Amino acid sequence: MEERFFAALITCFFISFGVLIGGSLFGSLSAYITGQPPISEMMVSAQRLRIWAIVAAIGGTFDAISNFERGIFDGSTMDLFKQIMLIISAMGGVKAGVLIISWVTQGDV
């Protein structure tokens, strides 16, 4: 595996992590401004942002589908493996973000 791929894995992890944490924090800030409970809104925002954090981390859905197609139909299994690893890395970032949000809010997300 090449060195750029490992950099992409780390980048994918932290992009999904940042989208989830940042979106939850700003969602709770907007709830505070509008007079709603910010802690529960932070938990709800984290729940809603999971899939969007993964999509943002892998760079949109069209590239992922294109890489899967190339891996399956053109026999390029390395592209398919790399795309699966990027998605797993993004899911790890989301899971780490959800754990931090649940620790901060003292509740289950």
N, CA and C atoms as a LAMMPS dump frame, in Angstrom:
ITEM: TIMESTEP
0
ITEM: NUMBER OF ATOMS
327
ITEM: BOX BOUNDS ff ff ff
-5.0000000000000000e+02 5.0000000000000000e+02
-5.0000000000000000e+02 5.0000000000000000e+02
-5.0000000000000000e+02 5.0000000000000000e+02
ITEM: ATOMS id mol type element x y z
1 1 1 N 0.842 -1.171 0
2 1 2 C 0 0 0
3 1 3 C 0.89 1.237 0
4 2 1 N 0.392 2.237 -0.615
5 2 2 C 1.205 3.444 -0.714
6 2 3 C 0.945 4.389 0.453
7 3 1 N 1.875 5.281 0.632
8 3 2 C 1.84 6.188 1.776
9 3 3 C 0.666 7.166 1.704
10 4 1 N 0.276 7.579 0.51
11 4 2 C -0.85 8.515 0.371
12 4 3 C -2.156 7.889 0.83
13 5 1 N -2.28 6.586 0.685
14 5 2 C -3.501 5.916 1.109
15 5 3 C -3.659 5.994 2.626
16 6 1 N -2.574 5.811 3.359
17 6 2 C -2.653 5.914 4.816
18 6 3 C -2.971 7.337 5.25
19 7 1 N -2.453 8.301 4.522
20 7 2 C -2.802 9.696 4.805
21 7 3 C -4.283 9.935 4.53
22 8 1 N -4.806 9.313 3.488
23 8 2 C -6.232 9.439 3.182
24 8 3 C -7.09 8.783 4.258
25 9 1 N -6.626 7.672 4.811
26 9 2 C -7.365 7.025 5.897
27 9 3 C -7.458 7.929 7.12
28 10 1 N -6.336 8.538 7.485
29 10 2 C -6.315 9.425 8.643
30 10 3 C -7.168 10.661 8.383
31 11 1 N -7.068 11.207 7.176
32 11 2 C -7.876 12.374 6.821
33 11 3 C -9.361 12.045 6.866
34 12 1 N -9.723 10.891 6.352
35 12 2 C -11.129 10.469 6.342
36 12 3 C -11.664 10.332 7.77
37 13 1 N -10.862 9.768 8.648
38 13 2 C -11.258 9.612 10.05
39 13 3 C -11.546 10.971 10.677
40 14 1 N -10.62 11.905 10.52
41 14 2 C -10.766 13.185 11.201
42 14 3 C -11.801 14.099 10.548
43 15 1 N -12.05 13.941 9.258
44 15 2 C -13.122 14.728 8.629
45 15 3 C -14.473 14.295 9.194
46 16 1 N -14.709 12.996 9.254
47 16 2 C -15.998 12.536 9.797
48 16 3 C -16.119 12.878 11.277
49 17 1 N -15.032 12.774 12.011
50 17 2 C -15.017 13.153 13.42
51 17 3 C -15.357 14.635 13.588
52 18 1 N -14.728 15.479 12.786
53 18 2 C -14.954 16.92 12.876
54 18 3 C -16.349 17.334 12.466
55 19 1 N -16.892 16.69 11.431
56 19 2 C -18.258 17.011 11.005
57 19 3 C -19.245 16.683 12.117
58 20 1 N -19.063 15.547 12.75
59 20 2 C -19.996 15.144 13.805
60 20 3 C -19.869 16.028 15.041
61 21 1 N -18.657 16.264 15.506
62 21 2 C -18.457 17.085 16.701
63 21 3 C -18.88 18.532 16.441
64 22 1 N -18.425 19.087 15.331
65 22 2 C -18.758 20.48 15.024
66 22 3 C -20.24 20.692 14.794
67 23 1 N -20.861 19.784 14.066
68 23 2 C -22.294 19.904 13.824
69 23 3 C -23.107 19.786 15.1
70 24 1 N -22.692 18.9 15.981
71 24 2 C -23.401 18.743 17.253
72 24 3 C -23.229 19.971 18.142
73 25 1 N -22.019 20.505 18.178
74 25 2 C -21.787 21.694 19.002
75 25 3 C -22.563 22.901 18.487
76 26 1 N -22.539 23.12 17.188
77 26 2 C -23.282 24.251 16.647
78 26 3 C -24.788 24.026 16.713
79 27 1 N -25.221 22.77 16.63
80 27 2 C -26.639 22.479 16.824
81 27 3 C -27.094 22.786 18.237
82 28 1 N -26.248 22.465 19.207
83 28 2 C -26.61 22.777 20.593
84 28 3 C -26.556 24.279 20.847
85 29 1 N -25.656 24.983 20.188
86 29 2 C -25.607 26.437 20.307
87 29 3 C -26.878 27.077 19.742
88 30 1 N -27.336 26.576 18.618
89 30 2 C -28.581 27.121 18.052
90 30 3 C -29.779 26.8 18.944
91 31 1 N -29.762 25.629 19.577
92 31 2 C -30.846 25.301 20.504
93 31 3 C -30.814 26.23 21.713
94 32 1 N -29.636 26.566 22.207
95 32 2 C -29.518 27.485 23.336
96 32 3 C -30.045 28.867 22.974
97 33 1 N -29.72 29.33 21.77
98 33 2 C -30.164 30.651 21.329
99 33 3 C -31.684 30.703 21.186
100 34 1 N -32.286 29.61 20.728
101 34 2 C -33.738 29.593 20.533
102 34 3 C -34.512 29.163 21.765
103 35 1 N -33.825 28.889 22.884
104 35 2 C -34.515 28.579 24.13
105 35 3 C -34.859 27.121 24.314
106 36 1 N -34.285 26.234 23.538
107 36 2 C -34.52 24.801 23.686
108 36 3 C -33.374 24.197 24.494
109 37 1 N -33.534 22.98 25.005
110 37 2 C -32.468 22.364 25.801
111 37 3 C -31.26 21.979 24.927
112 38 1 N -30.09 22.565 25.185
113 38 2 C -28.937 22.325 24.306
114 38 3 C -28.328 20.926 24.425
115 39 1 N -28.376 20.326 25.597
116 39 2 C -27.761 19.008 25.775
117 39 3 C -28.53 17.95 24.992
118 40 1 N -29.837 17.97 25.097
119 40 2 C -30.61 16.981 24.348
120 40 3 C -30.521 17.239 22.847
121 41 1 N -30.423 18.499 22.449
122 41 2 C -30.256 18.809 21.026
123 41 3 C -28.9 18.341 20.517
124 42 1 N -27.887 18.385 21.365
125 42 2 C -26.57 17.88 20.976
126 42 3 C -26.63 16.383 20.705
127 43 1 N -27.356 15.668 21.546
128 43 2 C -27.497 14.226 21.346
129 43 3 C -28.282 13.911 20.085
130 44 1 N -29.358 14.652 19.841
131 44 2 C -30.178 14.434 18.647
132 44 3 C -29.4 14.8 17.383
133 45 1 N -28.639 15.885 17.442
134 45 2 C -27.837 16.295 16.287
135 45 3 C -26.784 15.251 15.946
136 46 1 N -26.15 14.695 16.954
137 46 2 C -25.154 13.654 16.711
138 46 3 C -25.782 12.433 16.058
139 47 1 N -26.988 12.108 16.478
140 47 2 C -27.699 10.972 15.881
141 47 3 C -28.013 11.23 14.405
142 48 1 N -28.437 12.442 14.092
143 48 2 C -28.825 12.776 12.717
144 48 3 C -27.631 12.959 11.775
145 49 1 N -26.497 13.344 12.323
146 49 2 C -25.345 13.666 11.488
147 49 3 C -24.452 12.475 11.169
148 50 1 N -24.741 11.321 11.66
149 50 2 C -23.868 10.16 11.462
150 50 3 C -23.617 9.871 9.98
151 51 1 N -24.659 9.669 9.216
152 51 2 C -24.491 9.298 7.812
153 51 3 C -23.884 10.44 7.015
154 52 1 N -24.225 11.678 7.362
155 52 2 C -23.699 12.82 6.608
156 52 3 C -22.214 13.008 6.874
157 53 1 N -21.769 12.66 8.059
158 53 2 C -20.337 12.74 8.354
159 53 3 C -19.562 11.713 7.525
160 54 1 N -20.119 10.536 7.355
161 54 2 C -19.459 9.513 6.537
162 54 3 C -19.424 9.936 5.08
163 55 1 N -20.539 10.465 4.573
164 55 2 C -20.588 10.904 3.183
165 55 3 C -19.621 12.051 2.94
166 56 1 N -19.537 12.984 3.872
167 56 2 C -18.605 14.104 3.718
168 56 3 C -17.161 13.62 3.753
169 57 1 N -16.875 12.623 4.551
170 57 2 C -15.503 12.14 4.679
171 57 3 C -15.032 11.396 3.436
172 58 1 N -15.915 10.628 2.802
173 58 2 C -15.472 9.884 1.621
174 58 3 C -15.571 10.707 0.358
175 59 1 N -16.013 11.947 0.472
176 59 2 C -15.995 12.846 -0.674
177 59 3 C -17.218 12.784 -1.556
178 60 1 N -18.325 12.395 -1.03
179 60 2 C -19.546 12.333 -1.818
180 60 3 C -19.833 10.906 -2.252
181 61 1 N -21.036 10.664 -2.667
182 61 2 C -21.433 9.295 -2.986
183 61 3 C -21.053 8.882 -4.396
184 62 1 N -20.91 9.813 -5.323
185 62 2 C -20.638 9.435 -6.708
186 62 3 C -19.26 8.803 -6.857
187 63 1 N -18.265 9.345 -6.189
188 63 2 C -16.924 8.77 -6.259
189 63 3 C -16.883 7.371 -5.661
190 64 1 N -17.584 7.188 -4.566
191 64 2 C -17.612 5.867 -3.939
192 64 3 C -18.268 4.84 -4.848
193 65 1 N -19.37 5.214 -5.475
194 65 2 C -20.057 4.297 -6.386
195 65 3 C -19.186 4.005 -7.596
196 66 1 N -18.489 5.01 -8.091
197 66 2 C -17.591 4.825 -9.231
198 66 3 C -16.464 3.861 -8.89
199 67 1 N -15.899 3.999 -7.705
200 67 2 C -14.825 3.093 -7.295
201 67 3 C -15.333 1.675 -7.073
202 68 1 N -16.536 1.525 -6.521
203 68 2 C -17.111 0.192 -6.377
204 68 3 C -17.354 -0.439 -7.738
205 69 1 N -17.867 0.34 -8.677
206 69 2 C -18.121 -0.173 -10.022
207 69 3 C -16.822 -0.628 -10.682
208 70 1 N -15.794 0.176 -10.557
209 70 2 C -14.499 -0.181 -11.137
210 70 3 C -13.949 -1.441 -10.483
211 71 1 N -14.141 -1.565 -9.179
212 71 2 C -13.644 -2.742 -8.474
213 71 3 C -14.381 -4.012 -8.84
214 72 1 N -15.675 -3.908 -9.046
215 72 2 C -16.472 -5.1 -9.328
216 72 3 C -16.413 -5.485 -10.804
217 73 1 N -16.657 -4.525 -11.694
218 73 2 C -16.784 -4.853 -13.108
219 73 3 C -15.463 -4.868 -13.863
220 74 1 N -14.498 -4.087 -13.459
221 74 2 C -13.212 -4.062 -14.151
222 74 3 C -12.184 -4.968 -13.491
223 75 1 N -12.534 -5.589 -12.394
224 75 2 C -11.633 -6.515 -11.724
225 75 3 C -10.535 -5.834 -10.934
226 76 1 N -10.714 -4.573 -10.613
227 76 2 C -9.718 -3.838 -9.837
228 76 3 C -10.061 -3.973 -8.356
229 77 1 N -9.644 -5.087 -7.787
230 77 2 C -9.999 -5.357 -6.398
231 77 3 C -9.28 -4.428 -5.426
232 78 1 N -8.134 -3.889 -5.824
233 78 2 C -7.417 -2.99 -4.933
234 78 3 C -8.208 -1.693 -4.728
235 79 1 N -8.838 -1.168 -5.781
236 79 2 C -9.677 0.025 -5.634
237 79 3 C -10.877 -0.256 -4.733
238 80 1 N -11.448 -1.422 -4.883
239 80 2 C -12.581 -1.811 -4.049
240 80 3 C -12.157 -1.916 -2.58
241 81 1 N -11.008 -2.529 -2.334
242 81 2 C -10.498 -2.661 -0.971
243 81 3 C -10.198 -1.296 -0.358
244 82 1 N -9.591 -0.41 -1.136
245 82 2 C -9.269 0.928 -0.632
246 82 3 C -10.529 1.703 -0.28
247 83 1 N -11.562 1.598 -1.115
248 83 2 C -12.8 2.314 -0.843
249 83 3 C -13.481 1.778 0.408
250 84 1 N -13.46 0.477 0.589
251 84 2 C -14.044 -0.117 1.795
252 84 3 C -13.278 0.33 3.032
253 85 1 N -11.957 0.394 2.942
254 85 2 C -11.157 0.842 4.072
255 85 3 C -11.408 2.321 4.395
256 86 1 N -11.632 3.151 3.374
257 86 2 C -11.951 4.555 3.619
258 86 3 C -13.29 4.698 4.329
259 87 1 N -14.26 3.891 3.936
260 87 2 C -15.575 3.934 4.581
261 87 3 C -15.468 3.458 6.03
262 88 1 N -14.69 2.424 6.277
263 88 2 C -14.502 1.946 7.648
264 88 3 C -13.797 2.993 8.495
265 89 1 N -12.825 3.683 7.901
266 89 2 C -12.134 4.751 8.623
267 89 3 C -13.095 5.881 8.982
268 90 1 N -13.965 6.248 8.04
269 90 2 C -14.959 7.291 8.312
270 90 3 C -15.937 6.846 9.39
271 91 1 N -16.312 5.572 9.38
272 91 2 C -17.2 5.059 10.418
273 91 3 C -16.522 5.076 11.784
274 92 1 N -15.222 4.847 11.808
275 92 2 C -14.482 4.94 13.064
276 92 3 C -14.462 6.357 13.604
277 93 1 N -14.317 7.338 12.716
278 93 2 C -14.367 8.733 13.139
279 93 3 C -15.723 9.108 13.7
280 94 1 N -16.773 8.604 13.075
281 94 2 C -18.132 8.87 13.564
282 94 3 C -18.328 8.22 14.929
283 95 1 N -17.85 7.003 15.09
284 95 2 C -18.007 6.306 16.367
285 95 3 C -17.247 7.032 17.477
286 96 1 N -16.039 7.517 17.166
287 96 2 C -15.273 8.262 18.169
288 96 3 C -15.992 9.558 18.536
289 97 1 N -16.561 10.237 17.55
290 97 2 C -17.31 11.462 17.82
291 97 3 C -18.547 11.213 18.658
292 98 1 N -19.252 10.14 18.361
293 98 2 C -20.456 9.794 19.127
294 98 3 C -20.083 9.453 20.567
295 99 1 N -18.971 8.757 20.758
296 99 2 C -18.531 8.446 22.122
297 99 3 C -18.213 9.712 22.906
298 100 1 N -17.551 10.653 22.281
299 100 2 C -17.226 11.903 22.976
300 100 3 C -18.495 12.686 23.295
301 101 1 N -19.43 12.742 22.352
302 101 2 C -20.7 13.437 22.61
303 101 3 C -21.46 12.752 23.741
304 102 1 N -21.469 11.436 23.758
305 102 2 C -22.184 10.745 24.842
306 102 3 C -21.48 10.948 26.18
307 103 1 N -20.153 11.068 26.196
308 103 2 C -19.448 11.368 27.443
309 103 3 C -19.757 12.777 27.927
310 104 1 N -19.811 13.709 27.005
311 104 2 C -20.078 15.115 27.378
312 104 3 C -21.496 15.273 27.9
313 105 1 N -22.444 14.619 27.253
314 105 2 C -23.849 14.782 27.625
315 105 3 C -24.289 13.819 28.72
316 106 1 N -23.426 12.893 29.1
317 106 2 C -23.749 11.895 30.118
318 106 3 C -24.981 11.081 29.756
319 107 1 N -25.119 10.751 28.502
320 107 2 C -26.28 9.979 28.071
321 107 3 C -25.961 9.132 26.88
322 108 1 N -26.932 8.335 26.479
323 108 2 C -26.782 7.496 25.306
324 108 3 C -27.282 8.227 24.083
325 109 1 N -26.531 8.104 23.014
326 109 2 C -26.932 8.747 21.757
327 109 3 C -27.691 7.752 20.941
